[in-house]
Amino acid sequence: AQSALTGPRAPLRDTTFVVDKVVAVVGNRPILASQVDEEIFSRQSQGLKLPTSPEGIEALRKQVVQGIIDDELLVQEAERDTMIKVTDQEIADGVEEQIKKIRSNFSSEFEYATELRKAGFQTPEEYRRWLTDQQRRAALQNRLVEERRGSGKLKPVIPTEREMREYFDQQKGN
C-alpha cells in the first residue's frame, strides 16, 4: 500500500496477543479459561489423575466449566437475596483461621512465601485476597442453600440405584 503523504507503507502487523479467553458469561461476570485451568490444577494437586485422551480432557474441562457456572449462579442469587447476609468480620475470621492453619505447616515465613509462589501467588497478601474471595463466595452459597432448605424451596433428592452405581463406578479409581 502507498500513501500520498508517506510514500510506500509496510503492511500492518497484528500486534495483539491473547491474555485469557472467556469460556462463559454468567450474568455479567465472565468465566475465564485461566479459572478453569486453576480449578483443574487444584484438583490435580489434591490427587485427581488427569485423563490421558483429548476427549477425556475436554470432558473434564466441560465438567469444571459447568461447576464454575453453577457456583457463580448460586453466588449471584445469594447476592440478590436481601435475606442472605455475610459479614466482613465473619469472612475475615474464617480467613485468619485458614491462614494460621496453613502457616503452621511451615517453619519460616520464607518457606511459606516460597510455597505460595509455587501455587501461583506472588505474595502472602495476594493469597489472602484470593482466600477472602473464596470464603465470601462459599459463605454466600452455603447461606443460600440453607435458606432454601429452611423455607422448603430446596428438598433433598434421593439418588436412584442406577445413579449411585454410576457414581460409584466413576469414583472407583479415586
TAGI-V120162 format. One record per helix or strand of 3 or more residues. SS is the DSSP state (a for helix, b for strand). FROM is the first residue (numbers start at 1). LEN is the number of residues. If there is no record, write none. Layout:
BEGIN
ss	from	len
SS	FROM	LEN
SS	FROM	LEN
END
This chain:
BEGIN
ss	from	len
b	22	5
b	29	4
a	33	13
a	54	27
a	88	16
a	109	10
a	124	27
a	161	11
END
